[in-house]
Amino acid sequence: MSQDDLKLSVARAALKYVPEGKIIGVGTGSTANFFIDELAHIKDRITGAVASSQATGKRLASPGIRVYELNDVDDIPVYIDGADEITGSGAMIKGGGGALTREKIVASIAERFICIADESKLVDQLGHFPLPVEVLAIAHRPVAKKLADIGGVPRLRLKDGKPFVTDNGNLILDVSGLRIADPITLEEKINNVPGVVTVGLFARRGADICLLGSPEGVRTLKFDK
């Protein structure tokens, strides 16, 4: 099976977690896109969705799924999104697609976070994938120095040779060289650096369930909270 086949399998498996007549949260990235395409087949079962990025909002709207602003929603029963890395305890690195801040906000208010990923994303320890950190543009150099002080190698994310700009108007530092033994502590430490908007560590609010695609089928991992 190709990686796309695995992503499609978990996207389809996630449909059973979609509650009828509710507004759900939907993430950003290639696996989330597979889920959106599958969600379109049952769009009449839901009221609509809150998108974690402008790109996701457009993809949801294309088949006629109503997109709500987060400020107009009282509660989100489930948030479904992918991950760049996930551990056996449900802690994740996210933000490879640049939507980490909005993803973290939506995840924080969702009753359940369903992670959908192929088996290559399951790791013993976070940090092989560079850790995204969204930063204010005026502070990316001093923040980079702070990240280097804790042992990371920060690099400003570029797109077409220019700094990548998030939907929020900020920049992203991708930090390699970290082996993250205590993701909750590191999440808090980086979030407390002045100039940081948020870090792509989802540990304090990690996944409740991970649907993990493998050639043998979809594995369901449940995490104690």
Secondary structure, DSSP 8 states (H G I E B T S, - for coil): --HHHHHHHHHHHHGGG--TT-EEEE--SHHHHHHHHHHGGGGGGSSEEEESSHHHHHHHHTTT--EE-GGG-S-EEEEEE--SEE-TTS-EE--TTS-HHHHHHHHHHEEEEEEEEEGGGB-SSBTSS-EEEEE-GGGHHHHHHHHHHTT-EEEE-EETTEE---TTS-EEEEEES--BS-HHHHHHHHHTSTTEEEESEE-TT--SEEEEEETTEEEEEE---
